[in-house]
Amino acid sequence: MSDTSISASRTIDAPAEDIFHVLSNPERHAEIDGSGMVQSDDKTDRITETGQVFTMNMNWDKMGGDYKTDNYVNGYQENKLLAWKTAPAGEEPPGWEWVWELTSQGHDLTEVSVTYDWSAVTDKDVLKQISFPAVSEEDLESSLGNLAAAVSGV
């Protein structure tokens, strides 16, 4: 763990394309989220390329309860990489990013890592309000466990 990011990884007994199929569907993100903040998708299409924006319904006490986020896809490589920068709905991303990386270890085995990186956050008010990291390494590990469970049900 660095001072500005946390990561977790896990080997999942599934092909990379099955895992990517779940990750690229925002409707499944509440099921995967280990922090409990993601409540539901706001009727977003499947992620298919960089430049897309998907909106999530969230809940977190530090944000006053229910709120929405816009997520700007800035990394996409089918079956290998999915990344997005998150912002409160209607705002520009203040600098934190989620990165999912998949490395095939054979036909039915994939190493999956998730990184939560806030190194680009420079706004002192944002840094004070959120007190990064907003999620823990344990939350990321729970997300990987949830993803493994979700993929086994594909």
Disulfide bonds with the S-S distance in Angstrom:
none
